[in-house]
Amino acid sequence: MKRLEPVLKADDIPTLADMLVAHERIRPHIHRTPVLTSRTINEAARAELFFKCENFQKAGAFKARGASNAVFGLSDEEAARGVATHSSGNHGLCLAYAAGRRGIPCTVVMPRTAPQAKKDAVRAYGGRVVECEPSTSSREAVFAEVVAETGAEFVHPYNDARVIAGQATCSKELIEQVAGLDAVIAPIGGGGMVSGTCLTLSNLAPDIEIYAAEPEQADDAARSLREGKIIAYDAPQTIADGLKVPLKELTWHFVSRHVKDILTVSEDEIVAAMRLIWARMKIVMEPSSAVTLAAILKNPEIFAGKRVGVIITGGNVDLGKLPWS
């Protein structure tokens, strides 16, 4: 297939031009997701919150954006070898979705403890699941074996310029949908969505403050920002399964330059925020998405009186294991 220019390499620093190309490339393969509000939640937060609902995205998560940009940016020769990644869930199933749309193979290395719903989704989109132990070292070792076996194109879940450029399209839509935002907050694990948010807002709306939210039990990004270098945990334990991975070089580039603060929340605060959104907004979203509202409610001195964009990153929940059951 013909590629839109400029051609972006995985280890490049993506630019605003790359994001604009990505948005055109992926438009046929994604939803322009809605922005929802809740008067009850606004009153609790004492702020105006605008929820960008990527739980309604194709494959149920924002990662369909970055995965689609990476897959459809490949030449026919590159694509013929297929794609592969390691992922706790959403990136893997979104890569399988994009690969399925293009008709190419996809292999995903997933922790054996990953939600069954996400493993099933990878397979439903035509992808192959290879399980590993629930640690960064194990997933990288098993993944190396997969690439050696298949020769597939590696699409990293977040430390990939093509992925970051795709995720950046989310905040582009948000500022087109909602005027006058004072701040935007997104969950942070490896930092793909937050990096994309930084890429877009630093260029198109530099007055908007960028915050990230993270579980206290997986607070490596918050520690990294405080200490000025990447801190990595090997196997953190948190209900927010999508936020267990550490920052890498490309995402650190954006986070270290543009994020105002990374706010941490407890497991109980994550569950309470998740339940509040389910109850009041009547939408399904996963624990990793709930860290944003939990952080806003925990830090009223930061957000009170402001117009805040809140990125709900995904809705792929194992309905048999809801945290309040």
NORWOWO-V211438 format. One record per run of one state. SS is the DSSP state (~ for helix, > for strand, _ for the rest). FROM is the first residue (numbers start at 1). TO is the last residue. If there is no record, write none. Layout:
ss;from;to
SS;FROM;TO
SS;FROM;TO
//
This chain:
ss;from;to
_;1;15
~;16;29
_;30;34
>;35;36
_;37;38
~;39;45
_;46;47
>;48;53
~;54;56
_;57;57
~;58;60
>;61;61
_;62;62
~;63;72
_;73;75
~;76;80
_;81;82
>;83;86
_;87;89
~;90;102
_;103;105
>;106;111
_;112;115
~;116;124
_;125;127
>;128;132
_;133;135
~;136;150
_;151;152
>;153;154
_;155;160
~;161;177
_;178;182
>;183;187
_;188;191
~;192;204
_;205;208
>;209;215
~;216;218
_;219;219
~;220;227
_;228;240
~;241;243
_;244;248
~;249;258
_;259;260
>;261;265
_;266;266
~;267;281
_;282;286
~;287;298
_;299;299
~;300;303
_;304;306
>;307;312
_;313;313
>;314;314
_;315;318
~;319;321
_;322;325
//
